[in-house]
Amino acid sequence: MAVEQPSDRLILGSIWSVECDVEGQLMKRPKQIIQINDYSPTAERIDDDILWKAYEGDNYKIELTPKHPEGEQTAVVYFSSNGLWFSGKNSFYDRILKRDYYEWQKNRLEDADAHIWLRDLFCCFYYYGLNPQIDSIEKIRDFLAPLIKGYRKVIFVGSSAGGYAAALLGNMLNVSYVLSFSGQFDADAYLAACRPNQPEIPKMLAGKEAQERQVFRQIEPFVRQGKVPVYYFVGSENVQDKNDCEIALSLPNVRVFQIKNDKHGMVFDKHCLKRLINMSQSELEQLYQKCAGRIIGTQRFGFWVKGWAYLPWCLYHYTKKCERCLRSWRKKFMLMQTQR
């Protein structure tokens, strides 16, 4: 199957001409693609031809929304997670083939002048990049470098594996700051905690090239050396994220926000997300001063982020909690009545 060249222009509100000097040979299709479902039995089974054809597409989107004069503009790069299409029956066909889905399209920085969305269809921490032309972490770096050049502020955003890529590439490219929601710092240790029977990523490479890519599996040295501020939000009771949280706490440039729950990804009330990602860096620093060294309850964190605007959602949360308690008590009462 011949590899199609991606379009050099993408129209999404405006036209952006992509100029990128990415050297090296194209990723060649293997005889068999070992997918996420081959080491996670609950994942959807995707035909190899369909998956590879989708991988041959761009797998990035760029949109310009000019709001500031030249020299004062902001660019944001959003990284999709490993849960991009791993969320139920036929989700690959629905999300990727029909909807051309990227995470973070609904939750974006409203004041930004350029938005760039990236996705990893193989769902393995961007190990194979975006497509056969941009097929590694280094090539993603070289692809993004000219796109973000000249912007006064550059922000990288991602959740889980998207947070991992945002922190790694953000420090490689020396961006303004990173927003990471349960992003990994040690991909192999995280996979071992989630999938103890087979923690390795899909194998499409071997030998020297595969060995060289392993350097990006633990990103602590890159984050430490890069010194880019990383605002890291994590559930304090999530077992799989425990190791990454400990690594984050050891890094001086990572601001750790520990929220008291066992969630992964969005560890706080989703109604706070838009306000949080649209905070200025000075507001994020002020929020961190309240949270540093503490484990914060979800509702308290919601009020710190949204103020009194969070009250209706807080009341709704407690109303639903009371309803669940009443239903539980009613079931117990009815059971006691029938046993008499």
Secondary structure as a PSIPRED ss2 file (coil, helix, strand):
# PSIPRED VFORMAT (PSIPRED V4.0)

   1 M C   1.000  0.000  0.000
   2 A C   1.000  0.000  0.000
   3 V C   1.000  0.000  0.000
   4 E C   1.000  0.000  0.000
   5 Q C   1.000  0.000  0.000
   6 P C   1.000  0.000  0.000
   7 S C   1.000  0.000  0.000
   8 D C   1.000  0.000  0.000
   9 R E   0.000  0.000  1.000
  10 L E   0.000  0.000  1.000
  11 I E   0.000  0.000  1.000
  12 L C   1.000  0.000  0.000
  13 G C   1.000  0.000  0.000
  14 S C   1.000  0.000  0.000
  15 I E   0.000  0.000  1.000
  16 W E   0.000  0.000  1.000
  17 S E   0.000  0.000  1.000
  18 V C   1.000  0.000  0.000
  19 E C   1.000  0.000  0.000
  20 C C   1.000  0.000  0.000
  21 D C   1.000  0.000  0.000
  22 V C   1.000  0.000  0.000
  23 E C   1.000  0.000  0.000
  24 G C   1.000  0.000  0.000
  25 Q C   1.000  0.000  0.000
  26 L C   1.000  0.000  0.000
  27 M C   1.000  0.000  0.000
  28 K C   1.000  0.000  0.000
  29 R C   1.000  0.000  0.000
  30 P C   1.000  0.000  0.000
  31 K C   1.000  0.000  0.000
  32 Q C   1.000  0.000  0.000
  33 I C   1.000  0.000  0.000
  34 I C   1.000  0.000  0.000
  35 Q C   1.000  0.000  0.000
  36 I H   0.000  1.000  0.000
  37 N H   0.000  1.000  0.000
  38 D H   0.000  1.000  0.000
  39 Y C   1.000  0.000  0.000
  40 S C   1.000  0.000  0.000
  41 P C   1.000  0.000  0.000
  42 T C   1.000  0.000  0.000
  43 A C   1.000  0.000  0.000
  44 E C   1.000  0.000  0.000
  45 R C   1.000  0.000  0.000
  46 I C   1.000  0.000  0.000
  47 D C   1.000  0.000  0.000
  48 D H   0.000  1.000  0.000
  49 D H   0.000  1.000  0.000
  50 I H   0.000  1.000  0.000
  51 L H   0.000  1.000  0.000
  52 W H   0.000  1.000  0.000
  53 K H   0.000  1.000  0.000
  54 A H   0.000  1.000  0.000
  55 Y H   0.000  1.000  0.000
  56 E C   1.000  0.000  0.000
  57 G C   1.000  0.000  0.000
  58 D C   1.000  0.000  0.000
  59 N C   1.000  0.000  0.000
  60 Y E   0.000  0.000  1.000
  61 K E   0.000  0.000  1.000
  62 I E   0.000  0.000  1.000
  63 E E   0.000  0.000  1.000
  64 L E   0.000  0.000  1.000
  65 T C   1.000  0.000  0.000
  66 P C   1.000  0.000  0.000
  67 K C   1.000  0.000  0.000
  68 H C   1.000  0.000  0.000
  69 P C   1.000  0.000  0.000
  70 E C   1.000  0.000  0.000
  71 G C   1.000  0.000  0.000
  72 E C   1.000  0.000  0.000
  73 Q C   1.000  0.000  0.000
  74 T E   0.000  0.000  1.000
  75 A E   0.000  0.000  1.000
  76 V E   0.000  0.000  1.000
  77 V E   0.000  0.000  1.000
  78 Y E   0.000  0.000  1.000
  79 F E   0.000  0.000  1.000
  80 S C   1.000  0.000  0.000
  81 S C   1.000  0.000  0.000
  82 N C   1.000  0.000  0.000
  83 G C   1.000  0.000  0.000
  84 L C   1.000  0.000  0.000
  85 W C   1.000  0.000  0.000
  86 F C   1.000  0.000  0.000
  87 S C   1.000  0.000  0.000
  88 G C   1.000  0.000  0.000
  89 K C   1.000  0.000  0.000
  90 N C   1.000  0.000  0.000
  91 S H   0.000  1.000  0.000
  92 F H   0.000  1.000  0.000
  93 Y H   0.000  1.000  0.000
  94 D H   0.000  1.000  0.000
  95 R H   0.000  1.000  0.000
  96 I H   0.000  1.000  0.000
  97 L H   0.000  1.000  0.000
  98 K H   0.000  1.000  0.000
  99 R C   1.000  0.000  0.000
 100 D C   1.000  0.000  0.000
 101 Y C   1.000  0.000  0.000
 102 Y C   1.000  0.000  0.000
 103 E C   1.000  0.000  0.000
 104 W C   1.000  0.000  0.000
 105 Q C   1.000  0.000  0.000
 106 K C   1.000  0.000  0.000
 107 N C   1.000  0.000  0.000
 108 R C   1.000  0.000  0.000
 109 L C   1.000  0.000  0.000
 110 E C   1.000  0.000  0.000
 111 D C   1.000  0.000  0.000
 112 A C   1.000  0.000  0.000
 113 D C   1.000  0.000  0.000
 114 A E   0.000  0.000  1.000
 115 H E   0.000  0.000  1.000
 116 I E   0.000  0.000  1.000
 117 W E   0.000  0.000  1.000
 118 L E   0.000  0.000  1.000
 119 R C   1.000  0.000  0.000
 120 D C   1.000  0.000  0.000
 121 L C   1.000  0.000  0.000
 122 F C   1.000  0.000  0.000
 123 C C   1.000  0.000  0.000
 124 C C   1.000  0.000  0.000
 125 F C   1.000  0.000  0.000
 126 Y C   1.000  0.000  0.000
 127 Y C   1.000  0.000  0.000
 128 Y C   1.000  0.000  0.000
 129 G C   1.000  0.000  0.000
 130 L C   1.000  0.000  0.000
 131 N C   1.000  0.000  0.000
 132 P C   1.000  0.000  0.000
 133 Q C   1.000  0.000  0.000
 134 I C   1.000  0.000  0.000
 135 D C   1.000  0.000  0.000
 136 S C   1.000  0.000  0.000
 137 I H   0.000  1.000  0.000
 138 E H   0.000  1.000  0.000
 139 K H   0.000  1.000  0.000
 140 I H   0.000  1.000  0.000
 141 R H   0.000  1.000  0.000
 142 D H   0.000  1.000  0.000
 143 F H   0.000  1.000  0.000
 144 L H   0.000  1.000  0.000
 145 A H   0.000  1.000  0.000
 146 P H   0.000  1.000  0.000
 147 L H   0.000  1.000  0.000
 148 I H   0.000  1.000  0.000
 149 K C   1.000  0.000  0.000
 150 G C   1.000  0.000  0.000
 151 Y C   1.000  0.000  0.000
 152 R C   1.000  0.000  0.000
 153 K E   0.000  0.000  1.000
 154 V E   0.000  0.000  1.000
 155 I E   0.000  0.000  1.000
 156 F E   0.000  0.000  1.000
 157 V E   0.000  0.000  1.000
 158 G E   0.000  0.000  1.000
 159 S E   0.000  0.000  1.000
 160 S C   1.000  0.000  0.000
 161 A H   0.000  1.000  0.000
 162 G H   0.000  1.000  0.000
 163 G H   0.000  1.000  0.000
 164 Y H   0.000  1.000  0.000
 165 A H   0.000  1.000  0.000
 166 A H   0.000  1.000  0.000
 167 A H   0.000  1.000  0.000
 168 L H   0.000  1.000  0.000
 169 L H   0.000  1.000  0.000
 170 G H   0.000  1.000  0.000
 171 N H   0.000  1.000  0.000
 172 M H   0.000  1.000  0.000
 173 L C   1.000  0.000  0.000
 174 N C   1.000  0.000  0.000
 175 V C   1.000  0.000  0.000
 176 S C   1.000  0.000  0.000
 177 Y E   0.000  0.000  1.000
 178 V E   0.000  0.000  1.000
 179 L E   0.000  0.000  1.000
 180 S E   0.000  0.000  1.000
 181 F E   0.000  0.000  1.000
 182 S C   1.000  0.000  0.000
 183 G C   1.000  0.000  0.000
 184 Q C   1.000  0.000  0.000
 185 F C   1.000  0.000  0.000
 186 D E   0.000  0.000  1.000
 187 A H   0.000  1.000  0.000
 188 D H   0.000  1.000  0.000
 189 A H   0.000  1.000  0.000
 190 Y H   0.000  1.000  0.000
 191 L H   0.000  1.000  0.000
 192 A H   0.000  1.000  0.000
 193 A H   0.000  1.000  0.000
 194 C H   0.000  1.000  0.000
 195 R C   1.000  0.000  0.000
 196 P C   1.000  0.000  0.000
 197 N C   1.000  0.000  0.000
 198 Q C   1.000  0.000  0.000
 199 P C   1.000  0.000  0.000
 200 E C   1.000  0.000  0.000
 201 I C   1.000  0.000  0.000
 202 P C   1.000  0.000  0.000
 203 K C   1.000  0.000  0.000
 204 M C   1.000  0.000  0.000
 205 L C   1.000  0.000  0.000
 206 A C   1.000  0.000  0.000
 207 G H   0.000  1.000  0.000
 208 K H   0.000  1.000  0.000
 209 E H   0.000  1.000  0.000
 210 A H   0.000  1.000  0.000
 211 Q H   0.000  1.000  0.000
 212 E H   0.000  1.000  0.000
 213 R H   0.000  1.000  0.000
 214 Q H   0.000  1.000  0.000
 215 V H   0.000  1.000  0.000
 216 F H   0.000  1.000  0.000
 217 R C   1.000  0.000  0.000
 218 Q E   0.000  0.000  1.000
 219 I C   1.000  0.000  0.000
 220 E H   0.000  1.000  0.000
 221 P H   0.000  1.000  0.000
 222 F H   0.000  1.000  0.000
 223 V H   0.000  1.000  0.000
 224 R H   0.000  1.000  0.000
 225 Q H   0.000  1.000  0.000
 226 G H   0.000  1.000  0.000
 227 K C   1.000  0.000  0.000
 228 V C   1.000  0.000  0.000
 229 P C   1.000  0.000  0.000
 230 V E   0.000  0.000  1.000
 231 Y E   0.000  0.000  1.000
 232 Y E   0.000  0.000  1.000
 233 F E   0.000  0.000  1.000
 234 V E   0.000  0.000  1.000
 235 G E   0.000  0.000  1.000
 236 S C   1.000  0.000  0.000
 237 E C   1.000  0.000  0.000
 238 N C   1.000  0.000  0.000
 239 V C   1.000  0.000  0.000
 240 Q C   1.000  0.000  0.000
 241 D C   1.000  0.000  0.000
 242 K H   0.000  1.000  0.000
 243 N H   0.000  1.000  0.000
 244 D H   0.000  1.000  0.000
 245 C H   0.000  1.000  0.000
 246 E H   0.000  1.000  0.000
 247 I H   0.000  1.000  0.000
 248 A H   0.000  1.000  0.000
 249 L H   0.000  1.000  0.000
 250 S H   0.000  1.000  0.000
 251 L C   1.000  0.000  0.000
 252 P C   1.000  0.000  0.000
 253 N C   1.000  0.000  0.000
 254 V E   0.000  0.000  1.000
 255 R E   0.000  0.000  1.000
 256 V E   0.000  0.000  1.000
 257 F E   0.000  0.000  1.000
 258 Q E   0.000  0.000  1.000
 259 I E   0.000  0.000  1.000
 260 K C   1.000  0.000  0.000
 261 N C   1.000  0.000  0.000
 262 D C   1.000  0.000  0.000
 263 K C   1.000  0.000  0.000
 264 H C   1.000  0.000  0.000
 265 G C   1.000  0.000  0.000
 266 M C   1.000  0.000  0.000
 267 V C   1.000  0.000  0.000
 268 F C   1.000  0.000  0.000
 269 D C   1.000  0.000  0.000
 270 K H   0.000  1.000  0.000
 271 H H   0.000  1.000  0.000
 272 C H   0.000  1.000  0.000
 273 L H   0.000  1.000  0.000
 274 K H   0.000  1.000  0.000
 275 R H   0.000  1.000  0.000
 276 L H   0.000  1.000  0.000
 277 I H   0.000  1.000  0.000
 278 N C   1.000  0.000  0.000
 279 M C   1.000  0.000  0.000
 280 S C   1.000  0.000  0.000
 281 Q H   0.000  1.000  0.000
 282 S H   0.000  1.000  0.000
 283 E H   0.000  1.000  0.000
 284 L H   0.000  1.000  0.000
 285 E H   0.000  1.000  0.000
 286 Q H   0.000  1.000  0.000
 287 L H   0.000  1.000  0.000
 288 Y H   0.000  1.000  0.000
 289 Q H   0.000  1.000  0.000
 290 K H   0.000  1.000  0.000
 291 C H   0.000  1.000  0.000
 292 A C   1.000  0.000  0.000
 293 G C   1.000  0.000  0.000
 294 R C   1.000  0.000  0.000
 295 I E   0.000  0.000  1.000
 296 I E   0.000  0.000  1.000
 297 G C   1.000  0.000  0.000
 298 T H   0.000  1.000  0.000
 299 Q H   0.000  1.000  0.000
 300 R H   0.000  1.000  0.000
 301 F H   0.000  1.000  0.000
 302 G H   0.000  1.000  0.000
 303 F H   0.000  1.000  0.000
 304 W H   0.000  1.000  0.000
 305 V H   0.000  1.000  0.000
 306 K H   0.000  1.000  0.000
 307 G H   0.000  1.000  0.000
 308 W H   0.000  1.000  0.000
 309 A H   0.000  1.000  0.000
 310 Y H   0.000  1.000  0.000
 311 L H   0.000  1.000  0.000
 312 P H   0.000  1.000  0.000
 313 W H   0.000  1.000  0.000
 314 C H   0.000  1.000  0.000
 315 L H   0.000  1.000  0.000
 316 Y H   0.000  1.000  0.000
 317 H H   0.000  1.000  0.000
 318 Y H   0.000  1.000  0.000
 319 T H   0.000  1.000  0.000
 320 K H   0.000  1.000  0.000
 321 K H   0.000  1.000  0.000
 322 C H   0.000  1.000  0.000
 323 E H   0.000  1.000  0.000
 324 R H   0.000  1.000  0.000
 325 C H   0.000  1.000  0.000
 326 L H   0.000  1.000  0.000
 327 R H   0.000  1.000  0.000
 328 S H   0.000  1.000  0.000
 329 W H   0.000  1.000  0.000
 330 R H   0.000  1.000  0.000
 331 K H   0.000  1.000  0.000
 332 K H   0.000  1.000  0.000
 333 F H   0.000  1.000  0.000
 334 M H   0.000  1.000  0.000
 335 L H   0.000  1.000  0.000
 336 M H   0.000  1.000  0.000
 337 Q H   0.000  1.000  0.000
 338 T H   0.000  1.000  0.000
 339 Q H   0.000  1.000  0.000
 340 R C   1.000  0.000  0.000
